[in-house]
Amino acid sequence: MNARRFWLFAIITCLFFLGLVFQTSRYTALKANVLSLQRMEMDLLKTGKELDANIAKLANMERIEKAALQNGMQIAAPEQRIIVTDIQAGQGNAQKGSSNGRQ
């Protein structure tokens, strides 16, 4: 009877340590993944801030006008300007009005 209890206790102890090793290795792998994702997040935030700065820099109309003048471009006179309108948006409104009249 004592031998049976000993082997049962030995098997349970071995299973416990195997589970402990498995959980420890799993925890280590998950911790490495978390650190990798945190580094990736920091890189993405840095890239996002750089892109925001570039957008702000490129959206500055004075800077664009200055760069255009430096490259030999000239400001168009009012009669040289072309106004572009969205024809489809106008047709969509006209179709809505005509379809409402038919009902």
PyMOL commands that set and color helices and strands:
alter all, ss='L'
color gray80, all
select helices_A, chain A and resi 2-58+61-70+78-80+87-102
alter helices_A, ss='H'
color red, helices_A
deselect
rebuild
show_as cartoon
